[in-house]
């Protein structure tokens, strides 16, 4: 009986470890959402994108190592990495779709505001050009009157 209890306890411990790995993957993918948001809403140079990715995955690797160190004495286990990947995949299949559509709406509003601003600037520039032409015409008329 004691051996059965040890086996059950060991399996339960491994299951808890797998679930914690799964949760870590889910939370890491959730943590990547702000990066995705800013990439979709604002254009950024390629170097900045690469820096963001390196920083994210460096931080993520510290989190993964912390989990492995605390739960498994620092020994990497394939099924913990599978748990992390499964957590990320589940987030991608579920909540990521909702946040993606939200980001699209925000981007569309931003682009709409940007177009309005561009149209306003264009009208303003055209108005200034017209005013400048009128001033030039008036100046030319005055000059012609003085000469003539």
TISEVEX-829382 format. One record per atom (N, C-alpha, C): atom name; residue number from 0; x, y, z. Coordinates in pm, whole numbers, plus 32768, in hexadecimal, padded with zeros to 4 digits. Each point is the difference from the previous one (the first is absolute). Layout:
N
R site pos    x    y    z
R   CA NUM    X    Y    Z
...
REM end
This chain:
148
R site pos    x    y    z
R    N   0 8051 7F88 8000
R   CA   0 7FAF 8078 8000
R    C   0 8055 807E 8000
R    N   1 806D 7FFA 804A
R   CA   1 8055 8078 8008
R    C   1 803C 8021 7F78
R    N   2 8023 7F97 7FB4
R   CA   2 8038 8018 7F7B
R    C   2 7F99 8040 7FA4
R    N   3 7F85 7FD6 8009
R   CA   3 7F96 803A 7FAF
R    C   3 7FEB 8092 8025
R    N   4 8006 801D 8080
R   CA   4 7FF0 808C 802E
R    C   4 8073 8055 7FCC
R    N   5 807A 7FC8 8000
R   CA   5 8074 804B 7FCD
R    C   5 7FF1 801B 7F6A
R    N   6 7FD2 7F9B 7FB7
R   CA   6 7FEE 8010 7F70
R    C   6 7F95 8069 7FE3
R    N   7 7F92 7FF8 8048
R   CA   7 7F94 8062 7FED
R    C   7 8031 808C 8024
R    N   8 8049 8009 806F
R   CA   8 8037 8082 8029
R    C   8 8062 8036 7F99
R    N   9 8054 7FA6 7FC7
R   CA   9 805F 802A 7F99
R    C   9 7FBA 802E 7F82
R    N  10 7F98 7FB7 7FD7
R   CA  10 7FB4 8026 7F89
R    C  10 7FB7 8084 8018
R    N  11 7FC8 800F 8076
R   CA  11 7FBA 807D 8021
R    C  11 8062 8076 7FFD
R    N  12 8078 7FEA 8035
R   CA  12 8066 8069 7FFE
R    C  12 8027 8026 7F73
R    N  13 8010 7F9B 7FA9
R   CA  13 8021 801B 7F74
R    C  13 7F8E 8047 7FB8
R    N  14 7F85 7FDB 8021
R   CA  14 7F8D 8042 7FC4
R    C  14 7FFA 8093 802A
R    N  15 801B 801B 807F
R   CA  15 8003 808B 8030
R    C  15 806F 804C 7FB7
R    N  16 8074 7FC1 7FEF
R   CA  16 806F 803F 7FB8
R    C  16 7FD8 801E 7F6F
R    N  17 7FBD 7FA3 7FBF
R   CA  17 7FD2 8015 7F77
R    C  17 7F9B 8072 7FFB
R    N  18 7FA5 8006 805E
R   CA  18 7F9A 806B 8000
R    C  18 8041 8088 8019
R    N  19 8065 8003 8054
R   CA  19 8047 807F 8016
R    C  19 804B 802B 7F81
R    N  20 8039 7F9E 7FBA
R   CA  20 8042 801E 7F80
R    C  20 7F9A 8035 7F9C
R    N  21 7F8D 7FC0 7FFC
R   CA  21 7F94 8029 7FA7
R    C  21 7FD5 8090 801F
R    N  22 7FEE 801C 8081
R   CA  22 7FD7 8087 802A
R    C  22 806C 8066 7FDD
R    N  23 807E 7FDC 8011
R   CA  23 806D 805B 7FDC
R    C  23 7FFB 8020 7F6A
R    N  24 7FEA 7F9B 7FAD
R   CA  24 7FF6 8017 7F70
R    C  24 7F8C 805B 7FDE
R    N  25 7F8E 7FE9 8040
R   CA  25 7F8A 8053 7FEA
R    C  25 801D 8091 8026
R    N  26 803E 8013 8074
R   CA  26 801E 8088 802F
R    C  26 806C 8044 7FAC
R    N  27 8060 7FB1 7FD0
R   CA  27 8066 803B 7FA9
R    C  27 7FC2 8032 7F7F
R    N  28 7FA7 7FB2 7FC7
R   CA  28 7FBD 802C 7F85
R    C  28 7FA9 807A 8019
R    N  29 7FC0 8003 8074
R   CA  29 7FB3 8075 8028
R    C  29 805C 8079 800D
R    N  30 8076 7FEC 8036
R   CA  30 8061 806D 800D
R    C  30 8035 8032 7F7C
R    N  31 7FF4 7FB0 7F97
R   CA  31 802E 8029 7F7B
R    C  31 7F99 8059 7FBA
R    N  32 7F86 8003 8033
R   CA  32 7F95 804F 7FC1
R    C  32 8021 8095 7FF3
R    N  33 8037 8042 8068
R   CA  33 8022 808F 7FED
R    C  33 8063 8017 7F8F
R    N  34 805E 7FA4 7FEF
R   CA  34 8060 800E 7F92
R    C  34 7FB8 7FF6 7F7B
R    N  35 7FA7 7F9F 7FF5
R   CA  35 7FB2 7FEF 7F85
R    C  35 7FAA 807C 7FE7
R    N  36 7FC5 8035 806A
R   CA  36 7FAC 8077 7FF4
R    C  36 804E 8074 7FC3
R    N  37 8074 801E 8038
R   CA  37 804D 8071 7FCE
R    C  37 8035 7FE7 7F74
R    N  38 8019 7F82 7FDE
R   CA  38 802B 7FE1 7F77
R    C  38 7F90 8017 7F9C
R    N  39 7F86 7FE2 8028
R   CA  39 7F90 800F 7FA3
R    C  39 7FD3 8091 7FF5
R    N  40 800C 804B 806A
R   CA  40 7FCD 8089 8000
R    C  40 8068 8064 7FCE
R    N  41 807F 7FEB 8024
R   CA  41 8069 805E 7FDA
R    C  41 806C 7FB8 7FAF
R    N  42 802A 803F 7F97
R   CA  42 806F 7FC8 7FB2
R    C  42 8081 8014 804E
R    N  43 8055 7F9A 7FFA
R   CA  43 807F 8006 8047
R    C  43 806F 7FCA 7FA7
R    N  44 8079 8033 8012
R   CA  44 806F 7FCB 7FB1
R    C  44 801E 7F6E 8026
R    N  45 8038 7FB7 7FA3
R   CA  45 801D 7F71 8014
R    C  45 805A 7FEB 8078
R    N  46 8061 8056 8015
R   CA  46 805C 7FF1 8070
R    C  46 7FB5 8006 8085
R    N  47 7FA1 805C 800B
R   CA  47 7FB2 800C 807B
R    C  47 7FAB 7F82 8017
R    N  48 7FC9 7FC8 7F95
R   CA  48 7FB5 7F83 800D
R    C  48 8059 7F90 8034
R    N  49 8079 7FF9 7FCA
R   CA  49 805D 7F98 802C
R    C  49 8027 8012 8091
R    N  50 8017 807C 8029
R   CA  50 8023 801B 808C
R    C  50 7F8D 7FD8 805C
R    N  51 7F85 8021 7FD9
R   CA  51 7F8C 7FDA 8051
R    C  51 7FF8 7F68 8010
R    N  52 8017 7FB8 7F93
R   CA  52 7FFA 7F6E 8006
R    C  52 806E 7FC6 8059
R    N  53 8078 8034 7FF2
R   CA  53 806F 7FCF 8052
R    C  53 7FE3 8019 8094
R    N  54 7FD0 8078 8021
R   CA  54 7FE1 801E 808C
R    C  54 7F90 7FA7 8035
R    N  55 7F98 7FEC 7FAF
R   CA  55 7F91 7FAC 802B
R    C  55 802E 7F71 801B
R    N  56 804A 7FC7 7FA1
R   CA  56 8029 7F74 800F
R    C  56 806B 7FF0 806A
R    N  57 8050 8066 8018
R   CA  57 8060 7FFA 806F
R    C  57 7FB5 7FFC 8084
R    N  58 7FA0 8059 800F
R   CA  58 7FAD 8000 8079
R    C  58 7FB5 7F7C 800E
R    N  59 7FC8 7FCF 7F91
R   CA  59 7FB7 7F82 8002
R    C  59 8059 7F8A 8026
R    N  60 807B 8001 7FD0
R   CA  60 805B 7F92 8023
R    C  60 8022 8003 8094
R    N  61 800B 8077 803B
R   CA  61 8015 8008 8091
R    C  61 7F88 7FC7 804B
R    N  62 7F88 801E 7FCF
R   CA  62 7F88 7FC8 803F
R    C  62 7FFD 7F68 7FF5
R    N  63 8022 7FCD 7F89
R   CA  63 8002 7F6F 7FED
R    C  63 8069 7FBE 8059
R    N  64 8077 803C 8004
R   CA  64 8069 7FC7 8055
R    C  64 7FD6 8004 8092
R    N  65 7FC0 806E 8028
R   CA  65 7FD1 8008 808B
R    C  65 7F9E 7F91 8021
R    N  66 7FA6 7FE4 7FA5
R   CA  66 7FA1 7F93 8014
R    C  66 8048 7F7B 800A
R    N  67 805C 7FE7 7FA2
R   CA  67 804B 7F82 8002
R    C  67 8056 7FF3 807D
R    N  68 803C 806D 802A
R   CA  68 8057 7FFD 8075
R    C  68 7FAF 7FE5 807F
R    N  69 7F8E 8044 800B
R   CA  69 7FAD 7FF0 8078
R    C  69 7FBD 7F77 8005
R    N  70 7FCD 7FD4 7F8F
R   CA  70 7FB1 7F85 7FFE
R    C  70 8052 7F82 7FE8
R    N  71 8070 800C 7FB8
R   CA  71 8045 7F88 7FD3
R    C  71 8096 800A 8013
R    N  72 802D 8050 805F
R   CA  72 808F 8011 801F
R    C  72 8052 802A 7F86
R    N  73 7FC4 804C 7FA5
R   CA  73 8048 8035 7F8D
R    C  73 8012 7F9F 7F8D
R    N  74 7FCA 7F88 800B
R   CA  74 800E 7F9E 7F95
R    C  74 7F94 8019 7F96
R    N  75 802A 801B 7F84
R   CA  75 7F9A 8015 7F98
R    C  75 7FB5 7F7D 7FE5
R    N  76 7F7F 800C 7FEF
R   CA  76 7FAC 7F8C 7FE3
R    C  76 7FB0 801F 7F83
R    N  77 7FFE 7FA4 7FA5
R   CA  77 7FBC 8016 7F81
R    C  77 7F6C 801D 8015
R    N  78 7FC2 7FB8 805D
R   CA  78 7F70 8016 800E
R    C  78 7FE0 8088 803F
R    N  79 8060 803E 8046
R   CA  79 7FE7 8088 8031
R    C  79 8002 8062 7F8A
R    N  80 805C 7FEB 7FA1
R   CA  80 8003 8054 7F89
R    C  80 7F84 7FEA 7FAA
R    N  81 7FD1 7F84 7FFC
R   CA  81 7F83 7FE3 7FB9
R    C  81 7F8C 8047 8045
R    N  82 8000 8003 8085
R   CA  82 7F98 8047 804B
R    C  82 8001 8096 7FE3
R    N  83 8078 803A 7FFA
R   CA  83 800C 808F 7FE2
R    C  83 7FCC 801B 7F72
R    N  84 8029 7FAD 7FA1
R   CA  84 7FD2 8012 7F76
R    C  84 7F69 7FEC 7FF5
R    N  85 7FCB 7FA0 804A
R   CA  85 7F6F 7FE7 7FFD
R    C  85 7FB4 8077 803A
R    N  86 8034 803C 806A
R   CA  86 7FC1 8077 8039
R    C  86 7FFD 8073 7F9E
R    N  87 8070 8014 7FBA
R   CA  87 8006 8069 7F9A
R    C  87 7F9E 7FE3 7F8F
R    N  88 7FFB 7F82 7FD7
R   CA  88 7FA6 7FDA 7F92
R    C  88 7F6E 8014 8027
R    N  89 7FDC 7FDC 807B
R   CA  89 7F76 8012 802B
R    C  89 7FDB 8094 8002
R    N  90 805C 8053 802E
R   CA  90 7FE4 8090 7FFF
R    C  90 7FED 8031 7F71
R    N  91 8055 7FCF 7FA6
R   CA  91 7FF7 802A 7F74
R    C  91 7F7B 7FD7 7FC2
R    N  92 7FCD 7F8D 8026
R   CA  92 7F82 7FCF 7FC8
R    C  92 7F86 8043 803D
R    N  93 800E 8034 8079
R   CA  93 7F8C 803A 8044
R    C  93 8004 8096 800C
R    N  94 8034 8032 8070
R   CA  94 7FFD 8090 801A
R    C  94 8049 8056 7F99
R    N  95 8066 7FCA 7FBF
R   CA  95 804B 8050 7F9F
R    C  95 7FA7 802E 7F8D
R    N  96 7F9F 7FB0 7FDB
R   CA  96 7FA5 8026 7F93
R    C  96 7FAE 807B 8028
R    N  97 7FD6 8004 807E
R   CA  97 7FB2 8073 8030
R    C  97 8056 807E 8005
R    N  98 8077 7FF3 8037
R   CA  98 8056 8076 800A
R    C  98 802D 802E 7F75
R    N  99 8014 7FA0 7FA5
R   CA  99 8026 8025 7F77
R    C  99 7F97 8055 7FBD
R    N 100 7F80 7FDC 8011
R   CA 100 7F96 8050 7FC3
R    C 100 7FF7 808A 8044
R    N 101 8019 8005 8081
R   CA 101 8001 807F 8048
R    C 101 8070 805A 7FCA
R    N 102 8076 7FC7 7FEA
R   CA 102 8070 804C 7FCB
R    C 102 7FE1 8035 7F74
R    N 103 7FBB 7FAE 7FB0
R   CA 103 7FDB 802D 7F79
R    C 103 7FA4 8078 8007
R    N 104 7FA0 7FFD 805C
R   CA 104 7FA4 8071 800F
R    C 104 804C 807E 8029
R    N 105 805C 7FF1 805F
R   CA 105 804E 8074 802D
R    C 105 8054 8036 7F8D
R    N 106 803D 7FA7 7FB2
R   CA 106 8052 802C 7F90
R    C 106 7FAD 804A 7F98
R    N 107 7F89 7FCB 7FE4
R   CA 107 7FA9 8042 7F9E
R    C 107 7FDB 808C 802E
R    N 108 7FE1 800F 8081
R   CA 108 7FE0 8085 8035
R    C 108 8078 805D 7FF5
R    N 109 8076 7FCC 801F
R   CA 109 8079 8051 7FF7
R    C 109 8018 802C 7F70
R    N 110 7FF0 7FA4 7FA2
R   CA 110 8014 8023 7F73
R    C 110 7F98 8064 7FD1
R    N 111 7F84 7FF0 802F
R   CA 111 7F96 805D 7FDB
R    C 111 8021 808D 8033
R    N 112 802F 8009 807D
R   CA 112 8026 8082 8037
R    C 112 8076 8039 7FB3
R    N 113 805E 7FA9 7FDC
R   CA 113 8075 802D 7FB5
R    C 113 7FD8 8036 7F77
R    N 114 7FA1 7FBD 7FBE
R   CA 114 7FD1 8030 7F7E
R    C 114 7FB9 8086 800D
R    N 115 7FAF 800F 8068
R   CA 115 7FBC 8080 8016
R    C 115 8065 806F 8015
R    N 116 8064 7FE3 804F
R   CA 116 8068 8064 801C
R    C 116 804A 8024 7F7F
R    N 117 801F 7F9A 7FAF
R   CA 117 8044 8018 7F81
R    C 117 7FAA 8055 7FA3
R    N 118 7F7F 7FE1 7FFA
R   CA 118 7FA5 804D 7FAB
R    C 118 7FF8 8091 8031
R    N 119 7FFB 8014 8082
R   CA 119 7FFA 8086 8038
R    C 119 807F 804D 7FDE
R    N 120 8074 7FBF 800C
R   CA 120 807E 8042 7FDF
R    C 120 8005 8024 7F6C
R    N 121 7FCE 7FA6 7FAB
R   CA 121 8001 8019 7F70
R    C 121 7FAA 8079 7FDE
R    N 122 7F89 8007 803B
R   CA 122 7FA7 8074 7FE9
R    C 122 8042 807F 8030
R    N 123 803E 7FF9 8072
R   CA 123 8042 8076 803A
R    C 123 8072 802F 7FA5
R    N 124 804C 7FA1 7FCC
R   CA 124 806E 8022 7FA6
R    C 124 7FCB 803F 7F80
R    N 125 7F95 7FC7 7FC9
R   CA 125 7FC3 8038 7F87
R    C 125 7FCC 808D 801A
R    N 126 7FC2 8015 8073
R   CA 126 7FCE 8084 8024
R    C 126 8073 8065 8007
R    N 127 806E 7FD8 803C
R   CA 127 8073 8059 800A
R    C 127 8038 8022 7F77
R    N 128 8005 7F9A 7FA8
R   CA 128 8032 801B 7F78
R    C 128 7FA6 8063 7FB8
R    N 129 7F7D 7FEF 800E
R   CA 129 7FA0 805C 7FC2
R    C 129 8010 808C 8037
R    N 130 800E 800C 8082
R   CA 130 8012 8084 803E
R    C 130 8081 8040 7FCE
R    N 131 806A 7FAF 7FF3
R   CA 131 807F 8034 7FD2
R    C 131 7FF4 8032 7F6F
R    N 132 7FB7 7FB5 7FAC
R   CA 132 7FEB 802B 7F75
R    C 132 7FB1 8081 7FFA
R    N 133 7F9A 800E 8055
R   CA 133 7FAF 8079 8003
R    C 133 8054 8078 802A
R    N 134 8056 7FEA 8065
R   CA 134 8057 806D 802C
R    C 134 805F 8028 7F8F
R    N 135 8035 7F9D 7FB9
R   CA 135 8059 801E 7F90
R    C 135 7FB7 804C 7F91
R    N 136 7F84 7FD9 7FE4
R   CA 136 7FB0 8047 7F9B
R    C 136 7FE6 808F 802B
R    N 137 7FDB 8014 807F
R   CA 137 7FE7 8086 8033
R    C 137 807F 8055 7FF9
R    N 138 806E 7FC6 8024
R   CA 138 807F 8049 7FFB
R    C 138 8022 8025 7F71
R    N 139 7FEA 7FA4 7FA3
R   CA 139 801D 801C 7F75
R    C 139 7FA5 806D 7FCA
R    N 140 7F7F 8000 8026
R   CA 140 7FA4 8069 7FD4
R    C 140 802C 8088 8034
R    N 141 8024 8006 807F
R   CA 141 802D 807E 803A
R    C 141 807D 8033 7FB8
R    N 142 8059 7FA4 7FE4
R   CA 142 807B 8026 7FBB
R    C 142 7FE2 8032 7F75
R    N 143 7FA5 7FBA 7FBB
R   CA 143 7FDA 8029 7F78
R    C 143 7FBB 808A 8003
R    N 144 7FAE 801D 8065
R   CA 144 7FBE 8080 800A
R    C 144 8064 8070 8014
R    N 145 8066 7FE6 8050
R   CA 145 8067 8066 8019
R    C 145 8050 801C 7F82
R    N 146 8019 7F9C 7FB0
R   CA 146 804E 8010 7F86
R    C 146 7FAE 803F 7F92
R    N 147 7F7F 7FD8 7FFE
R   CA 147 7FB0 8027 7F8E
R    C 147 7FBD 8080 800D
REM end
